[in-house]
């Protein structure tokens, strides 16, 4: 491991997706020392993965160019895993450990897909919808492959459209909500021309693909890898041959780090005030940890948080009304794509729920709460630290998750041992050189 370092910032942003980038741009343009740290090799998050700043017409590219011009220090490939003391975070890289000190912190940790276990869901090529999209963006060949897309939420449509553009054959999109609920949701878009335009564009891209409501996967079949999937389609069981199943039941906000820092949650989301400040002093939060509603809301919250953290909160007030409109859309999303009760019956007794520790559904049925299940079965104590099975058991059993303890992610033993030798680094000067 290389020599450890200490870096000081006026504003530190954790998370390099749209919210984090927007926050970094606005804070950086205020002239303060800003750093943005992300565990991926490049900024953009899942939604802007692989986006370049060279496309003059693309919104994300324009924002990335502004980020370059704002002299923000970018720390990619580093994962924040602990807070040794207030105002200090530890981040682990491939070969180093960094101590990040800050005056104000913005958490833009994004969200992840929710997986619901069903027989066969652990077969190779049964993947998260966003996960498969990321793998294809990373070079996975998909041309000519049959991909069933299933779960709930607008992400399914975007993934199906992307996969089709890459040459995949998508025989069906399975949406678990009813057609009446979906129709009601579409009516709410009438007052939002931008959302209507996006919906019309998606419809064009998905022409010829079967779209089924009241439909969800009940089993995946195969010997060495996925060969077919059985779906429950409006009261009838239907088996479909396929090479991949792209499955996702909406998104789960990544609130582990906010909770570790002591931020209060309101339901599933981090509680913030009108300037995106959490219940912890000098800690702000933006994007999907506060509300899941897509890129528009994430960008608005990121801008507001960036300005407030940089000491210019008055500049953000013009964004408040747009943010409230986006919040109304978020509430509509939550209401429309709420998971139906029937999905709690998906697992069989021998269905694996915790993939890290091979914990079966029948083993969890013997317990009355999350703590008991963890102590007796090690469910949620594997490499993913409950990031996959945690939301699943919360839905299946209505169990409330336990408190978050460091490290938030698995790290090297050397990183846990602390920082034996810290060398101060003026990263802002290095970035300016």
N, C-alpha and C positions, 0 to 999 in steps of 0.2 A: 504494500500500500504506500502511495506517495505521501509526502509531508502534508499534514493537515493545515487548513487555513481558516482564518477568521475574516469575514467581510461585513462591513457596516453599511446600512442603508437607512435613508429617511423613510422610504416606503418599500416594503417587500411584498411581492405577490406570489402566492403559491398556486400554481395551475396555469398552464399555457394555452387554454382554449379561448374561445371568443371573449368570454367575460374577463379573463385574466389579461388578454392582449389589450382589450379596450381600456382596462384600468391602468395598465402600464403606460399606454400612449398618453392618456390624459394627465396622469401624475408626472410623467416625464416631461411633458410640454410645460409644466409649471416650474421647471427648473430645479427640482429637488433630486437627490440621489435615489434612483429607483432600480430595483432588481426584480427579475421574474425567474422563478425556478420551476422546472417541470421534469418529470421522470422519463419522458420520451426523448428521443434523439433530436427532435425538432418541435417547434411550437405549432399550434393549430388545433390540438385536441383531436377527438374522434371526427368531429364534423368538418374540420378544415385540414385533415391529415394530408400531407403531401402538397398543400397549396403553395405556389410560388408567388413572390412579390413582383414578378415580371409581367403579369397580365394587367394591362392598364384599365380594363373595364370591370374587373372583378372586385366586389366590395371587400372581400377578405384580403386580396392582394394590396388594395389601397391602404388598408389598416396596417398591414405588415410593413409597407414602405414608411408609413408614419412612425412605426415603432423603431425602425432602423435610424430614422432621422432624429429621434428624441433622445438618443444616447443612453438608452436603457441597457443595463447589464443583463445579459441573457445567460442563464445557467441551465443548460439542458442535460438530460441524462443523470439527473440527481433527484433522489427521492427523500422528501422530508419524513422523518419517522418519529421524532421525539422533541419535547420541549424541556430542556434541563432546568430552565429558569425563565421567568417572565422577560420577554423581549429578546429571547434567544431560541432559535430552532436548529436542530441538527439535520443535515442532509447527507445521504450516502451516495457516492458516485461509483463507477466501476472500479476505480483504484484509489479513491480518496474519501475523506470525510471533511465536510465543511461546516463550520459554525457560522450561522447567519444571524446577525444582530440587526434589530430594527427599532425604529421609533413608532411606526404604524405598520400594521399588517393587514393585507387583504387576502382572504381565503376564497379562491375560485376553483375549487377542487372537482367540479363537474358532477357527473352521474355515471352509473353503470347499468347494464341491463339486468332485469329481474328474470331469473330462471325458475320455472316451476317443474319439479320432477315428475316424470311419468315413466312407465316401463320402456326401457330401451334408450332413455335420454343420455346415457353415458357412452353409447356407441360412437366410434370415430365417424366424423362428418355430420354429427348432430351438433350444431354450433349456434351461438347467439347471432341474431340478425346483424347487429352492428359489428360483431366479431368477425363474421364471414366477410362483410364489406371491407373491414380493415385488412384482412388477409389477402383479399383480391387486390386492394390498392398496393399491398406490399409485394405482389407478384404471383399470387396463387393462380394457376390457370383454371378458368371457369368456362371457357367457350365450349358449347355443346353439352355441358352438364345440366341435368335436370335438378332444379332447386325448388322445393316447396317452402314457401314463406308463411309463417304462422305465429300467432300471438295476439297482440293488441296495440293500437296506437298508430299515429301517422308515420312513425319510423319504418313500419313494415312497407308502406308504399314507396318511400324514398329508397329503401334498400332494394326492393324488387325492381324499381326503375333503373337503378345503378347496375345491378347484376345483368339485367337484360341488355343494357348498353355494352357490357363487356362480353356479350355473346352467350350468356346462360339462357336456358329454356326454363321458364317459370310456368308450370302448369296451373298453379292455383295460389291465391293469397287467402289465408284463413284468418278471419277476424272474429274474436270471441263475442263482441257486442252484437246486439240485435240491429236489424236494419232500421227500425223506428228510432232507436237512440242515435244511430249514425246520421239519419236524415235530419233529426233535430239539431245535431251538431253542425251539419252543413248549412242549415238556415242561419246560424249565428254568424257565419262568415260573410253574410250579405253586407254588413256594415264595415267590412274590412277588405277593401279592394286588393291589397297586397296578398292577402291570404287566398282570395278568390283566384287571382292570377296564378299563384302557386298550385292551387288545386286543379285548375284547368290544364296547366302544363303537365302535371302528373298524370291526369286522365289521358292525355295524348300519348304519353310515354308508355302507358300500361294497356293500350288498346289491344284486345285479343287475349288478355290474361283473365282467367276466371277469378272473380272476387266473391267469396262466400262469407256472409255474416252468420252469426250463431254457429260458428265452426271453430274447432280447436283440435290439436293432436291428442290422441289417447295412447298411442304406442308407436315405437320405432322398431323396425325389424332388420335383421342382418346377421351374418356370421362373423366375418372379420371386420366389416364396416357396414354402414347404413345401405340398405337395399330398397326399403320401402317404408312408408309411414301410414298408419291408420288414423283417419280423422273422423270426428263426430260432426256431421254436416246436416244441420237442421233436423235432427232426430234420426238420421241414418248413418250407419258406419260404412266408411269408404276407404279402401286401401289403394294407395298411389305409389307407383314405382318412382324412385328418385335417387340421385347421387348425394344430395345434401338436403338437410333440413335447417333452414335459418329461422330460429325461434326466439322470440323475446316478448315478455309480458310487461311492457312499458319500462320505465326507468326508475332506478333507486338513487336518491341523492347521496353523494359521498360526504357524510357528515362525521366520519370518524375523527379527523383532525380537529374540526371545530369543537367536538365534544371533549377531546383530549385537552384542549385549551380552556375548557370550562364554559363554552358558549351554550346558552339555553336553547333548547328546541321547542318549537310550537308544532305539535303533531310530528310529522316526519321531517320538517324543515327547520333550518336555523332561523331563529328570531332576530329580526333587524329593525332599526328605526328608519325614518325617511331618508337618512343619508347612508344607509346600508351598514351602520355600525351595529355590532352584536351587543349582547349584554356584558361583554368583557371590554374594558377600556382599551382603546387604541387598536382593537381588532374589528375589521370590517369583513363582510362576506357578500359575494355577488355570484350570480348565475344559478345553476341548477341546485346547489345546496339550499337555496332559499325558496325556490319555486321552479317547477319544470314546465316550460312553455316554449322552448325553442330558442333560436339564435337571437331574435329581436329583443326579447326581454333580457337575455344574458348580456348583450352589448350595452343596453341602457343601464342596467345595474352596475356593470363594470365601469362605465363612464362616471356614474354618480359616486361610486366608491373611490375611484381614482382621484377625482377632484377633492372629495372630502378628506381623504387621507393625506393629500398634499397640502391641506390647509386652505383650499378654495371652495368651501361648500356652497357659497352663494352662486357660483357659476353653474351648479348642477340643477338649480331649481326649475330651469326651463324644460328639463327632462321628466319632471314628475308626472305630468298629465299623460305623456306617452307611456310611461312605466305603468300607470294605473290601468290604461287600456290593455296593455300586455298581461297584467295580472288578472284581469277579467277573463281573458282568453285562457290563462292557466287554470283558473277555477272551472271553466267549461270543459277543458281537457280532462281534468281529474274526475269530474262528474260523469262525463261520457264514457270514458274508458276504464271505469271502475271494474275490478275483476269480479266475475260472477261466482256465486257460491258453488256451482257444480265443479269448478276447477279444484276445489279442495278434495275431491274424490278421485283425482287422477292417479296418485301413487297406489301401487299394489303393496302387499305386506313385505315382499322381498325387493322393493325398489330402493336403490341407494339414494339417500338424501344428502349426506355429507360425503362428497367424493374424495376429499383429502384423507378422511379417517374410515371410509367404507362403512358408514353407519346406515342401517336400514330403517325404513319407515316403521316397521313393527317394533324396533328397539325404542324409537322415540315415543311411540304410543304408550309406553309404560310410564311416562313421566308427565308431570303436571305443569312444569315451567322450564324456561330456557336454562336456568342455572343447574337444575337437577339433571337435565339432559346432557349438559356439557361435562359435569362432574363424573357421570356414570358411563358415558359413551364417547367422550372427547369430540362430540359434534361441535364444529366451529372452532376447533383448536389446532387445525392443520395449517398448511402453508398459506391458504387464502385468508386465514383468520376470520372465517365466517362471512366473507364478502359475497359468497355464492349461496351457501346454505342458510345463512342468517335471515335474509329477506324471505326465503322460501318457507322456513318454519314459522316465521312471524305471520305469514298468510295462512299456512296450513293449520296451525294450532292456536293462532291469536296470542302467541307469546311475545312479551315485551323484551327487547334485547337488554343485555347487561351493560354496565358502564364500560367505557373504552379505556384501555391501559396501554402504555407504551411497551414495545414499539408498535406503531400503527401497522407497519409492514414487516415481514421477515427481513432481518439484516445480519451482517457478519458479526461474529462474537467480538471482534476487534472494535467495531463501531459501538457496541453496547458498553464496552469498557471505558468509553469516554474519549477525551482528546488529550493525550499525554503531552503533546507539543503543539501549540497554536502559534502560527506566524501571521501577523496582521498583514493584510493585502489591501491595497487601495485599488479595488477593482474598477472604480469609476475612472481613475486616471488611466488604467490600462486600456479600458474601452475607448478612451478619447485619443490614445496615442496612434 
